[in-house]
Amino acid sequence: VDTLRPDHLGCYGHERETSPAIDALAARGVRFADASSAAPWTLPSHATMFTGLYPSHHGVKDYSHRLPQESVTLAEILRERGFQTFAVINTWNIADPRFEIFQGFAPEDVRYIRETAQAAGGGQVILNTGAEVEQAARAFLARRDSSKPFFLLAHFYDAHTDFTPTDENRARFVSPYPGKLDGTTGQLMELRARGLRLGEADLRFLREMYDAEIRGLDDILARFFPFLEDEGLVKDTLIVLT
């Protein structure tokens, strides 16, 4: 789950009901209390998760870099051991073929669910397409060879800005806000580039919009986890949420 903070989840002490499905998973499994990302953004972080190497060793530090062919990924190790490998990716940050981090996946077993669309006034808007990710993950599992083990990576981007929660979750989590923030990536990047400081009302608005987005993502997982149960996969499947 891209850009998901643990301190906004109930299982890590957050007081708002943002994550009942994730909390239930944590309650019946192992919850790691100390885990850090190897980098503060998507591409090098995923290269690290795939290889077990720090960015200083795998070399994927910005958009001009690609994962060396001699790198060994988790998917490659599993394929060598007879696993089927599938990936559903929800951002071009890692889906773009030039980064070459999908070593160990056949091209037909990697699906990119586009997270952006053309905005009415020009530019791009980042959408919530996690429901499509969940459906694509189901489709991969439906066509797998059930006689073989599988590895499935399902990558969700919904908690990332732009913050576009459903009306229901916005009403549930977001207080009235008279300010000018809209929760879009472009606006926040502009504010950061200009070095502007936000007021407490602005920060509260962003935190509440973030909570609303997390609950929307959790609602998707609340459908996916029972699907795994119904398919009889839970008993023999290790589910890792990070």
CYANA upper distance limits for C-alpha pairs under 8 A (distance plus 0.5 A):
  1 VAL  CA    155 HIS  CA      6.49
  1 VAL  CA    156 PHE  CA      5.36
  1 VAL  CA    157 TYR  CA      6.77
  1 VAL  CA    158 ASP  CA      8.43
  1 VAL  CA    159 ALA  CA      7.91
  1 VAL  CA    241 LEU  CA      7.89
  1 VAL  CA    242 THR  CA      6.69
  2 ASP  CA     42 THR  CA      7.66
  2 ASP  CA    155 HIS  CA      7.74
  2 ASP  CA    156 PHE  CA      6.55
  2 ASP  CA    157 TYR  CA      5.67
  2 ASP  CA    158 ASP  CA      8.13
  2 ASP  CA    159 ALA  CA      7.18
  2 ASP  CA    160 HIS  CA      7.08
  3 THR  CA    157 TYR  CA      8.12
  3 THR  CA    159 ALA  CA      6.76
  3 THR  CA    160 HIS  CA      6.22
  4 LEU  CA      8 HIS  CA      8.38
  4 LEU  CA    159 ALA  CA      6.83
  4 LEU  CA    160 HIS  CA      8.34
  4 LEU  CA    214 ILE  CA      8.29
  5 ARG  CA      9 LEU  CA      7.91
  6 PRO  CA     12 TYR  CA      6.49
  7 ASP  CA     12 TYR  CA      6.10
  7 ASP  CA     13 GLY  CA      7.07
  7 ASP  CA     14 HIS  CA      6.32
  8 HIS  CA     12 TYR  CA      7.86
  8 HIS  CA     13 GLY  CA      8.24
  8 HIS  CA     14 HIS  CA      5.71
  8 HIS  CA     16 ARG  CA      8.48
  8 HIS  CA     18 THR  CA      7.75
  8 HIS  CA    211 ASP  CA      7.40
  9 LEU  CA     13 GLY  CA      7.17
  9 LEU  CA     14 HIS  CA      5.76
  9 LEU  CA     16 ARG  CA      8.48
  9 LEU  CA     17 GLU  CA      8.39
  9 LEU  CA     18 THR  CA      6.67
  9 LEU  CA     19 SER  CA      6.15
  9 LEU  CA     22 ILE  CA      8.37
  9 LEU  CA     23 ASP  CA      7.89
 10 GLY  CA     14 HIS  CA      5.07
 10 GLY  CA     15 GLU  CA      6.90
 10 GLY  CA     16 ARG  CA      7.38
 10 GLY  CA     17 GLU  CA      6.99
 10 GLY  CA     18 THR  CA      7.23
 10 GLY  CA     19 SER  CA      6.50
 10 GLY  CA     20 PRO  CA      7.79
 10 GLY  CA     23 ASP  CA      6.63
 11 CYS  CA     19 SER  CA      8.47
 11 CYS  CA     22 ILE  CA      8.19
 11 CYS  CA     23 ASP  CA      5.49
 11 CYS  CA     26 ALA  CA      7.26
 11 CYS  CA     27 ALA  CA      8.24
 16 ARG  CA    211 ASP  CA      8.48
 17 GLU  CA    215 ARG  CA      8.17
 18 THR  CA    211 ASP  CA      6.44
 18 THR  CA    212 ALA  CA      7.60
 18 THR  CA    214 ILE  CA      6.51
 18 THR  CA    215 ARG  CA      5.06
 18 THR  CA    218 ASP  CA      7.83
 19 SER  CA     23 ASP  CA      6.36
 19 SER  CA    214 ILE  CA      7.50
 19 SER  CA    215 ARG  CA      6.32
 19 SER  CA    218 ASP  CA      6.00
 20 PRO  CA     24 ALA  CA      6.57
 20 PRO  CA    218 ASP  CA      7.60
 21 ALA  CA     25 LEU  CA      6.86
 21 ALA  CA    218 ASP  CA      6.42
 21 ALA  CA    219 ASP  CA      7.80
 21 ALA  CA    221 LEU  CA      6.96
 21 ALA  CA    222 ALA  CA      5.70
 22 ILE  CA     26 ALA  CA      6.75
 22 ILE  CA    218 ASP  CA      7.14
 22 ILE  CA    221 LEU  CA      8.09
 23 ASP  CA     27 ALA  CA      6.59
 24 ALA  CA     28 ARG  CA      6.93
 25 LEU  CA     29 GLY  CA      6.59
 26 ALA  CA     30 VAL  CA      6.51
 26 ALA  CA     31 ARG  CA      5.87
 27 ALA  CA     31 ARG  CA      8.11
 37 SER  CA     45 SER  CA      6.90
 38 ALA  CA     44 PRO  CA      8.07
 38 ALA  CA     45 SER  CA      6.13
 38 ALA  CA     48 THR  CA      7.30
 38 ALA  CA     54 TYR  CA      6.84
 38 ALA  CA     55 PRO  CA      7.70
 39 ALA  CA     44 PRO  CA      6.65
 39 ALA  CA     45 SER  CA      5.76
 39 ALA  CA     55 PRO  CA      8.04
 40 PRO  CA     45 SER  CA      7.82
 41 TRP  CA     45 SER  CA      6.80
 42 THR  CA     46 HIS  CA      6.70
 42 THR  CA     93 ASN  CA      7.08
 42 THR  CA     94 ILE  CA      7.82
 43 LEU  CA     47 ALA  CA      6.83
 43 LEU  CA     60 VAL  CA      7.88
 43 LEU  CA     61 LYS  CA      8.19
 43 LEU  CA     62 ASP  CA      8.04
 43 LEU  CA     93 ASN  CA      6.27
 43 LEU  CA     94 ILE  CA      6.05
 44 PRO  CA     48 THR  CA      6.68
 44 PRO  CA     55 PRO  CA      6.59
 44 PRO  CA     60 VAL  CA      5.90
 44 PRO  CA     61 LYS  CA      6.11
 44 PRO  CA     62 ASP  CA      7.87
 45 SER  CA     49 MET  CA      6.83
 45 SER  CA     55 PRO  CA      8.34
 46 HIS  CA     50 PHE  CA      6.55
 46 HIS  CA     94 ILE  CA      8.07
 47 ALA  CA     51 THR  CA      6.65
 47 ALA  CA     53 LEU  CA      8.35
 47 ALA  CA     55 PRO  CA      8.10
 47 ALA  CA     58 HIS  CA      7.80
 47 ALA  CA     60 VAL  CA      7.34
 47 ALA  CA     67 LEU  CA      7.86
 47 ALA  CA    101 ILE  CA      6.88
 48 THR  CA     52 GLY  CA      5.65
 48 THR  CA     53 LEU  CA      5.62
 48 THR  CA     54 TYR  CA      6.26
 48 THR  CA     55 PRO  CA      7.03
 48 THR  CA     58 HIS  CA      7.85
 49 MET  CA     53 LEU  CA      8.20
 50 PHE  CA     73 THR  CA      5.55
 50 PHE  CA     74 LEU  CA      5.90
 50 PHE  CA     75 ALA  CA      7.91
 50 PHE  CA    101 ILE  CA      8.18
 51 THR  CA     58 HIS  CA      8.13
 51 THR  CA     71 SER  CA      7.58
 51 THR  CA     72 VAL  CA      6.58
 51 THR  CA     73 THR  CA      5.11
 51 THR  CA     74 LEU  CA      6.71
 52 GLY  CA     73 THR  CA      8.47
 53 LEU  CA     57 HIS  CA      6.38
 53 LEU  CA     58 HIS  CA      6.37
 54 TYR  CA     58 HIS  CA      6.82
 55 PRO  CA     59 GLY  CA      5.79
 55 PRO  CA     60 VAL  CA      6.31
 55 PRO  CA     61 LYS  CA      6.57
 56 SER  CA     60 VAL  CA      8.42
 56 SER  CA     61 LYS  CA      8.28
 58 HIS  CA     67 LEU  CA      7.03
 58 HIS  CA     68 PRO  CA      7.91
 58 HIS  CA     71 SER  CA      7.80
 59 GLY  CA     65 HIS  CA      7.38
 59 GLY  CA     66 ARG  CA      7.92
 59 GLY  CA     67 LEU  CA      7.33
 59 GLY  CA     68 PRO  CA      8.48
 60 VAL  CA     65 HIS  CA      5.57
 60 VAL  CA     66 ARG  CA      6.22
 60 VAL  CA     67 LEU  CA      6.56
 61 LYS  CA     65 HIS  CA      6.96
 63 TYR  CA     99 PHE  CA      8.12
 65 HIS  CA     99 PHE  CA      7.10
 66 ARG  CA     98 ARG  CA      7.07
 66 ARG  CA     99 PHE  CA      4.77
 66 ARG  CA    100 GLU  CA      6.24
 66 ARG  CA    101 ILE  CA      7.78
 67 LEU  CA     71 SER  CA      7.36
 67 LEU  CA     99 PHE  CA      6.65
 67 LEU  CA    100 GLU  CA      6.02
 67 LEU  CA    101 ILE  CA      6.10
 68 PRO  CA    100 GLU  CA      8.24
 69 GLN  CA    103 GLN  CA      8.35
 72 VAL  CA     76 GLU  CA      6.95
 72 VAL  CA     77 ILE  CA      7.76
 72 VAL  CA    103 GLN  CA      8.36
 73 THR  CA     77 ILE  CA      6.95
 73 THR  CA    103 GLN  CA      7.03
 73 THR  CA    104 GLY  CA      7.38
 74 LEU  CA     78 LEU  CA      6.75
 74 LEU  CA    104 GLY  CA      8.20
 75 ALA  CA     79 ARG  CA      6.55
 75 ALA  CA     85 THR  CA      6.90
 75 ALA  CA    102 PHE  CA      8.46
 75 ALA  CA    103 GLN  CA      7.44
 75 ALA  CA    104 GLY  CA      5.15
 75 ALA  CA    105 PHE  CA      7.10
 75 ALA  CA    151 PHE  CA      7.99
 76 GLU  CA     80 GLU  CA      6.70
 76 GLU  CA    103 GLN  CA      6.88
 76 GLU  CA    104 GLY  CA      4.48
 76 GLU  CA    105 PHE  CA      8.00
 77 ILE  CA     81 ARG  CA      7.09
 77 ILE  CA    104 GLY  CA      8.16
 78 LEU  CA     82 GLY  CA      7.04
 78 LEU  CA     83 PHE  CA      5.79
 78 LEU  CA     84 GLN  CA      8.31
 78 LEU  CA     85 THR  CA      8.18
 78 LEU  CA    151 PHE  CA      8.06
 79 ARG  CA     83 PHE  CA      5.22
 79 ARG  CA     84 GLN  CA      6.73
 79 ARG  CA     85 THR  CA      7.26
 79 ARG  CA    104 GLY  CA      6.98
 82 GLY  CA    148 LYS  CA      7.50
 82 GLY  CA    149 PRO  CA      7.62
 83 PHE  CA    148 LYS  CA      6.84
 83 PHE  CA    149 PRO  CA      5.48
 83 PHE  CA    150 PHE  CA      5.35
 83 PHE  CA    151 PHE  CA      7.01
 84 GLN  CA    144 ARG  CA      8.03
 84 GLN  CA    145 ASP  CA      8.50
 84 GLN  CA    148 LYS  CA      7.50
 84 GLN  CA    149 PRO  CA      6.87
 84 GLN  CA    150 PHE  CA      5.00
 84 GLN  CA    151 PHE  CA      6.59
 85 THR  CA    104 GLY  CA      7.75
 85 THR  CA    105 PHE  CA      6.19
 85 THR  CA    106 ALA  CA      8.25
 85 THR  CA    109 ASP  CA      7.49
 85 THR  CA    150 PHE  CA      6.33
 85 THR  CA    151 PHE  CA      5.29
 85 THR  CA    152 LEU  CA      6.46
 86 PHE  CA    105 PHE  CA      7.02
 86 PHE  CA    109 ASP  CA      5.47
 86 PHE  CA    110 VAL  CA      6.43
 86 PHE  CA    140 PHE  CA      7.39
 86 PHE  CA    150 PHE  CA      8.24
 86 PHE  CA    151 PHE  CA      6.71
 86 PHE  CA    152 LEU  CA      5.23
 86 PHE  CA    153 LEU  CA      6.74
 87 ALA  CA    105 PHE  CA      8.09
 87 ALA  CA    109 ASP  CA      6.89
 87 ALA  CA    110 VAL  CA      5.24
 87 ALA  CA    111 ARG  CA      6.76
 87 ALA  CA    137 ALA  CA      8.33
 87 ALA  CA    152 LEU  CA      6.18
 87 ALA  CA    153 LEU  CA      5.05
 87 ALA  CA    154 ALA  CA      6.46
 87 ALA  CA    155 HIS  CA      8.29
 88 VAL  CA    110 VAL  CA      6.40
 88 VAL  CA    111 ARG  CA      5.29
 88 VAL  CA    112 TYR  CA      6.38
 88 VAL  CA    113 ILE  CA      7.58
 88 VAL  CA    133 VAL  CA      6.77
 88 VAL  CA    136 ALA  CA      7.30
 88 VAL  CA    137 ALA  CA      6.95
 88 VAL  CA    152 LEU  CA      8.47
 88 VAL  CA    153 LEU  CA      6.67
 88 VAL  CA    154 ALA  CA      5.44
 88 VAL  CA    155 HIS  CA      6.50
 89 ILE  CA     94 ILE  CA      7.98
 89 ILE  CA     95 ALA  CA      6.70
 89 ILE  CA    110 VAL  CA      8.04
 89 ILE  CA    111 ARG  CA      6.69
 89 ILE  CA    112 TYR  CA      5.31
 89 ILE  CA    113 ILE  CA      6.54
 89 ILE  CA    133 VAL  CA      7.92
 89 ILE  CA    153 LEU  CA      8.39
 89 ILE  CA    154 ALA  CA      6.98
 89 ILE  CA    155 HIS  CA      5.49
 89 ILE  CA    156 PHE  CA      7.68
 90 ASN  CA     95 ALA  CA      8.15
 90 ASN  CA    112 TYR  CA      6.48
 90 ASN  CA    113 ILE  CA      5.50
 90 ASN  CA    114 ARG  CA      6.56
 90 ASN  CA    115 GLU  CA      6.47
 90 ASN  CA    129 THR  CA      8.06
 90 ASN  CA    130 GLY  CA      8.07
 90 ASN  CA    133 VAL  CA      7.52
 90 ASN  CA    155 HIS  CA      6.26
 90 ASN  CA    156 PHE  CA      6.16
 90 ASN  CA    157 TYR  CA      6.18
 91 THR  CA     95 ALA  CA      6.66
 91 THR  CA    112 TYR  CA      7.81
 91 THR  CA    113 ILE  CA      7.74
 91 THR  CA    114 ARG  CA      6.92
 91 THR  CA    115 GLU  CA      6.36
 91 THR  CA    157 TYR  CA      7.31
 92 TRP  CA     96 ASP  CA      5.78
 92 TRP  CA    112 TYR  CA      8.22
 92 TRP  CA    114 ARG  CA      7.87
 92 TRP  CA    115 GLU  CA      8.43
 94 ILE  CA     99 PHE  CA      7.38
 94 ILE  CA    101 ILE  CA      7.92
 95 ALA  CA     99 PHE  CA      8.40
 95 ALA  CA    112 TYR  CA      6.72
 96 ASP  CA    100 GLU  CA      8.38
 97 PRO  CA    101 ILE  CA      8.35
105 PHE  CA    109 ASP  CA      6.73
105 PHE  CA    110 VAL  CA      7.25
106 ALA  CA    110 VAL  CA      7.39
109 ASP  CA    140 PHE  CA      8.24
111 ARG  CA    136 ALA  CA      8.11
113 ILE  CA    129 THR  CA      7.70
113 ILE  CA    132 GLU  CA      7.46
113 ILE  CA    133 VAL  CA      6.91
114 ARG  CA    129 THR  CA      8.01
115 GLU  CA    126 ILE  CA      6.10
115 GLU  CA    127 LEU  CA      5.87
115 GLU  CA    128 ASN  CA      7.29
115 GLU  CA    129 THR  CA      6.62
115 GLU  CA    157 TYR  CA      8.02
116 THR  CA    124 GLN  CA      6.67
116 THR  CA    125 VAL  CA      5.97
116 THR  CA    126 ILE  CA      4.93
116 THR  CA    127 LEU  CA      6.18
117 ALA  CA    124 GLN  CA      6.08
117 ALA  CA    125 VAL  CA      5.92
117 ALA  CA    126 ILE  CA      7.10
117 ALA  CA    127 LEU  CA      7.64
118 GLN  CA    122 GLY  CA      6.98
118 GLN  CA    123 GLY  CA      6.52
118 GLN  CA    124 GLN  CA      5.29
118 GLN  CA    125 VAL  CA      6.72
119 ALA  CA    123 GLY  CA      6.03
119 ALA  CA    124 GLN  CA      5.65
119 ALA  CA    125 VAL  CA      5.98
125 VAL  CA    162 ASP  CA      7.47
125 VAL  CA    184 THR  CA      8.34
126 ILE  CA    161 THR  CA      7.46
126 ILE  CA    162 ASP  CA      5.80
126 ILE  CA    185 THR  CA      8.45
127 LEU  CA    158 ASP  CA      7.91
127 LEU  CA    162 ASP  CA      7.42
127 LEU  CA    164 THR  CA      7.59
128 ASN  CA    157 TYR  CA      7.71
128 ASN  CA    158 ASP  CA      5.39
128 ASN  CA    164 THR  CA      7.58
129 THR  CA    133 VAL  CA      7.15
129 THR  CA    157 TYR  CA      8.14
129 THR  CA    158 ASP  CA      7.26
130 GLY  CA    134 GLU  CA      6.76
130 GLY  CA    156 PHE  CA      6.16
130 GLY  CA    157 TYR  CA      7.27
130 GLY  CA    158 ASP  CA      6.47
130 GLY  CA    217 LEU  CA      7.34
130 GLY  CA    220 ILE  CA      7.64
131 ALA  CA    135 GLN  CA      6.84
131 ALA  CA    220 ILE  CA      6.70
132 GLU  CA    136 ALA  CA      6.59
133 VAL  CA    137 ALA  CA      6.62
133 VAL  CA    154 ALA  CA      7.41
133 VAL  CA    155 HIS  CA      7.90
133 VAL  CA    156 PHE  CA      7.42
134 GLU  CA    138 ARG  CA      6.80
134 GLU  CA    154 ALA  CA      8.03
134 GLU  CA    220 ILE  CA      7.66
134 GLU  CA    221 LEU  CA      8.42
134 GLU  CA    224 PHE  CA      7.18
135 GLN  CA    139 ALA  CA      6.75
136 ALA  CA    140 PHE  CA      6.82
137 ALA  CA    141 LEU  CA      6.89
137 ALA  CA    152 LEU  CA      8.10
137 ALA  CA    154 ALA  CA      6.98
138 ARG  CA    142 ALA  CA      6.59
139 ALA  CA    143 ARG  CA      6.93
140 PHE  CA    144 ARG  CA      6.72
144 ARG  CA    150 PHE  CA      8.36
156 PHE  CA    217 LEU  CA      8.48
158 ASP  CA    213 GLU  CA      7.10
158 ASP  CA    214 ILE  CA      7.95
158 ASP  CA    216 GLY  CA      8.40
158 ASP  CA    217 LEU  CA      6.73
159 ALA  CA    163 PHE  CA      8.02
159 ALA  CA    210 TYR  CA      7.19
159 ALA  CA    213 GLU  CA      5.80
159 ALA  CA    214 ILE  CA      5.92
159 ALA  CA    217 LEU  CA      7.47
161 THR  CA    183 GLY  CA      7.03
161 THR  CA    184 THR  CA      6.31
161 THR  CA    185 THR  CA      5.81
162 ASP  CA    183 GLY  CA      6.19
162 ASP  CA    184 THR  CA      4.67
162 ASP  CA    185 THR  CA      5.71
163 PHE  CA    182 ASP  CA      8.28
163 PHE  CA    183 GLY  CA      5.53
163 PHE  CA    184 THR  CA      6.64
163 PHE  CA    209 MET  CA      6.74
163 PHE  CA    210 TYR  CA      7.19
163 PHE  CA    213 GLU  CA      7.10
164 THR  CA    183 GLY  CA      8.26
164 THR  CA    209 MET  CA      8.42
164 THR  CA    213 GLU  CA      7.54
165 PRO  CA    169 ASN  CA      6.61
165 PRO  CA    170 ARG  CA      6.35
165 PRO  CA    209 MET  CA      7.62
165 PRO  CA    212 ALA  CA      6.30
165 PRO  CA    213 GLU  CA      5.61
165 PRO  CA    216 GLY  CA      7.32
166 THR  CA    170 ARG  CA      6.53
166 THR  CA    212 ALA  CA      8.41
166 THR  CA    216 GLY  CA      7.86
167 ASP  CA    171 ALA  CA      6.55
168 GLU  CA    172 ARG  CA      6.73
169 ASN  CA    173 PHE  CA      6.52
169 ASN  CA    174 VAL  CA      8.42
169 ASN  CA    212 ALA  CA      5.66
169 ASN  CA    213 GLU  CA      8.10
169 ASN  CA    215 ARG  CA      7.66
169 ASN  CA    216 GLY  CA      7.55
170 ARG  CA    174 VAL  CA      5.73
170 ARG  CA    209 MET  CA      7.36
170 ARG  CA    212 ALA  CA      6.25
171 ALA  CA    175 SER  CA      8.18
172 ARG  CA    212 ALA  CA      8.03
173 PHE  CA    208 GLU  CA      6.20
173 PHE  CA    209 MET  CA      7.58
173 PHE  CA    211 ASP  CA      7.18
173 PHE  CA    212 ALA  CA      6.09
174 VAL  CA    205 PHE  CA      7.21
174 VAL  CA    208 GLU  CA      5.55
174 VAL  CA    209 MET  CA      6.54
174 VAL  CA    212 ALA  CA      7.78
175 SER  CA    205 PHE  CA      7.66
175 SER  CA    208 GLU  CA      8.02
177 TYR  CA    201 ALA  CA      7.81
177 TYR  CA    202 ASP  CA      8.47
177 TYR  CA    205 PHE  CA      7.11
179 GLY  CA    201 ALA  CA      8.15
179 GLY  CA    202 ASP  CA      7.24
181 LEU  CA    187 GLN  CA      8.09
181 LEU  CA    202 ASP  CA      7.41
182 ASP  CA    187 GLN  CA      8.08
183 GLY  CA    187 GLN  CA      7.80
183 GLY  CA    188 LEU  CA      7.59
183 GLY  CA    206 LEU  CA      7.02
183 GLY  CA    209 MET  CA      8.01
184 THR  CA    188 LEU  CA      6.89
185 THR  CA    189 MET  CA      6.56
186 GLY  CA    190 GLU  CA      6.67
187 GLN  CA    191 LEU  CA      6.75
188 LEU  CA    192 ARG  CA      6.71
189 MET  CA    193 ALA  CA      6.58
190 GLU  CA    194 ARG  CA      6.68
191 LEU  CA    195 GLY  CA      6.67
191 LEU  CA    196 LEU  CA      5.94
191 LEU  CA    197 ARG  CA      8.40
192 ARG  CA    196 LEU  CA      6.79
198 LEU  CA    202 ASP  CA      6.34
198 LEU  CA    203 LEU  CA      6.96
199 GLY  CA    203 LEU  CA      6.82
200 GLU  CA    204 ARG  CA      6.54
201 ALA  CA    205 PHE  CA      6.66
202 ASP  CA    206 LEU  CA      6.88
203 LEU  CA    207 ARG  CA      6.64
204 ARG  CA    208 GLU  CA      6.56
205 PHE  CA    209 MET  CA      6.58
206 LEU  CA    210 TYR  CA      6.55
207 ARG  CA    211 ASP  CA      6.73
208 GLU  CA    212 ALA  CA      6.75
209 MET  CA    213 GLU  CA      6.79
210 TYR  CA    214 ILE  CA      6.73
211 ASP  CA    215 ARG  CA      6.79
212 ALA  CA    216 GLY  CA      6.93
213 GLU  CA    217 LEU  CA      6.91
214 ILE  CA    218 ASP  CA      6.57
215 ARG  CA    219 ASP  CA      6.62
216 GLY  CA    220 ILE  CA      7.21
217 LEU  CA    221 LEU  CA      7.06
218 ASP  CA    222 ALA  CA      6.55
219 ASP  CA    223 ARG  CA      7.24
220 ILE  CA    224 PHE  CA      6.92
221 LEU  CA    225 PHE  CA      6.45
222 ALA  CA    226 PRO  CA      7.45
223 ARG  CA    227 PHE  CA      6.98
224 PHE  CA    228 LEU  CA      6.99
225 PHE  CA    229 GLU  CA      7.00
226 PRO  CA    230 ASP  CA      6.59
227 PHE  CA    231 GLU  CA      6.65
228 LEU  CA    232 GLY  CA      6.88
228 LEU  CA    233 LEU  CA      5.87
228 LEU  CA    234 VAL  CA      6.40
229 GLU  CA    233 LEU  CA      6.47
229 GLU  CA    234 VAL  CA      5.94
233 LEU  CA    237 THR  CA      6.30
234 VAL  CA    238 LEU  CA      8.03
